[in-house]
Amino acid sequence: MKRSWMGGFALVALCTAGSAFAAIDATRVGQEIKYDESQTKVGVDVRVGVGGLTGDSGDRTAPGPLLGITAGAQPWRLVGLEAGVEGQRLPIDDVRVGDEQALYRYNLGVLAKAGPLVMDDKLRPYVGAGVGVSYINATDGADTLYDNDFIQEVPLAAGLDYRFSETVFAGARATYRVLFGEEFADTVDVDGDTSGNLLNFGLMVGGRF
């Protein structure tokens, strides 16, 4: 129940992006995805947000803040690419460890996203998918139960970007990350198996040139 609001926000973002895709005239698709090197936009953004683990891992942790920096390019009108780094603190909610203990997540990932420009080319709803890897680091007071671990991620995103000018933009995004190889809490569970994924929400501001 404590993460039901996360699913609601993700569903709204996904439906918004999906509705915008349905409005694209199929006859324009070929023109929209044509690569034009002279028109390629690149940029950098800074993002802040909050999110948490789901499943068994979510039962023992609480949502925590995140901070990220991303470099992106828009080589096609409908399709963009980005690569970034992200850090997140996930507080541990477990009576077997002391107060103020947490898991720190350090992420490196890439994402491809697609979406149309609407509202006089100022608003872009989009969906995206990518790959990434994170390092999970348990604080010293929790390392008797929680292990440091590398995990693989498949991020699935839905969001909105708004362009204020040719160079300044802001946006909001929901990202559901499917996790693989997570073993950082295997010793915590009786069955010795960590399960769960990661759901984050973020706001970003950046510039293109």
Solvent accessible surface area in square Angstrom, and as a share of the most:
residue,aa,sasa,rsa
1,M,203,0.91
2,K,97,0.41
3,R,37,0.14
4,S,72,0.47
5,W,105,0.37
6,M,0,0.00
7,G,40,0.38
8,G,36,0.35
9,F,122,0.51
10,A,27,0.21
11,L,112,0.56
12,V,98,0.57
13,A,26,0.20
14,L,96,0.48
15,C,74,0.44
16,T,57,0.33
17,A,1,0.00
18,G,37,0.35
19,S,76,0.49
20,A,16,0.13
21,F,61,0.25
22,A,89,0.69
23,A,84,0.65
24,I,41,0.21
25,D,70,0.36
26,A,83,0.64
27,T,116,0.67
28,R,113,0.41
29,V,59,0.34
30,G,52,0.50
31,Q,144,0.64
32,E,14,0.06
33,I,79,0.40
34,K,155,0.66
35,Y,111,0.42
36,D,64,0.33
37,E,131,0.59
38,S,95,0.61
39,Q,116,0.51
40,T,38,0.22
41,K,81,0.34
42,V,56,0.32
43,G,9,0.08
44,V,72,0.41
45,D,11,0.06
46,V,68,0.39
47,R,19,0.07
48,V,81,0.46
49,G,21,0.20
50,V,60,0.34
51,G,0,0.00
52,G,0,0.00
53,L,6,0.03
54,T,32,0.19
55,G,46,0.44
56,D,56,0.29
57,S,6,0.04
58,G,0,0.00
59,D,95,0.49
60,R,63,0.23
61,T,2,0.01
62,A,32,0.24
63,P,43,0.27
64,G,2,0.02
65,P,81,0.51
66,L,12,0.06
67,L,103,0.51
68,G,3,0.03
69,I,93,0.47
70,T,10,0.06
71,A,56,0.43
72,G,27,0.25
73,A,33,0.26
74,Q,23,0.10
75,P,16,0.10
76,W,81,0.29
77,R,87,0.32
78,L,17,0.09
79,V,41,0.23
80,G,1,0.01
81,L,84,0.42
82,E,21,0.09
83,A,47,0.36
84,G,18,0.17
85,V,81,0.46
86,E,23,0.10
87,G,24,0.24
88,Q,6,0.03
89,R,65,0.24
90,L,1,0.00
91,P,36,0.22
92,I,19,0.10
93,D,88,0.46
94,D,19,0.10
95,V,151,0.87
96,R,130,0.47
97,V,17,0.10
98,G,45,0.43
99,D,127,0.66
100,E,146,0.65
101,Q,32,0.14
102,A,0,0.00
103,L,1,0.00
104,Y,70,0.27
105,R,3,0.01
106,Y,113,0.43
107,N,11,0.06
108,L,106,0.53
109,G,16,0.16
110,V,77,0.44
111,L,15,0.08
112,A,45,0.35
113,K,24,0.10
114,A,33,0.26
115,G,1,0.01
116,P,10,0.06
117,L,38,0.19
118,V,52,0.30
119,M,124,0.55
120,D,133,0.69
121,D,49,0.25
122,K,77,0.32
123,L,38,0.19
124,R,23,0.08
125,P,4,0.02
126,Y,1,0.00
127,V,46,0.27
128,G,12,0.11
129,A,50,0.39
130,G,15,0.14
131,V,91,0.52
132,G,14,0.13
133,V,59,0.34
134,S,1,0.00
135,Y,67,0.25
136,I,4,0.02
137,N,46,0.23
138,A,7,0.05
139,T,33,0.19
140,D,125,0.65
141,G,40,0.39
142,A,0,0.00
143,D,73,0.38
144,T,119,0.69
145,L,34,0.17
146,Y,3,0.01
147,D,62,0.32
148,N,80,0.41
149,D,24,0.13
150,F,128,0.53
151,I,2,0.01
152,Q,90,0.40
153,E,2,0.01
154,V,53,0.30
155,P,7,0.04
156,L,83,0.41
157,A,7,0.05
158,A,6,0.05
159,G,3,0.03
160,L,65,0.32
161,D,9,0.05
162,Y,71,0.27
163,R,66,0.24
164,F,123,0.51
165,S,51,0.33
166,E,110,0.50
167,T,70,0.41
168,V,69,0.39
169,F,12,0.05
170,A,27,0.21
171,G,14,0.13
172,A,42,0.32
173,R,26,0.09
174,A,8,0.06
175,T,12,0.07
176,Y,77,0.29
177,R,26,0.09
178,V,39,0.23
179,L,12,0.06
180,F,101,0.42
181,G,45,0.43
182,E,22,0.10
183,E,103,0.46
184,F,3,0.01
185,A,5,0.04
186,D,37,0.19
187,T,90,0.52
188,V,7,0.04
189,D,16,0.08
190,V,165,0.95
191,D,110,0.57
192,G,38,0.37
193,D,81,0.42
194,T,8,0.05
195,S,43,0.28
196,G,14,0.13
197,N,35,0.18
198,L,1,0.00
199,L,12,0.06
200,N,7,0.04
201,F,31,0.13
202,G,12,0.12
203,L,116,0.58
204,M,10,0.05
205,V,88,0.50
206,G,14,0.13
207,G,27,0.26
208,R,50,0.18
209,F,164,0.68
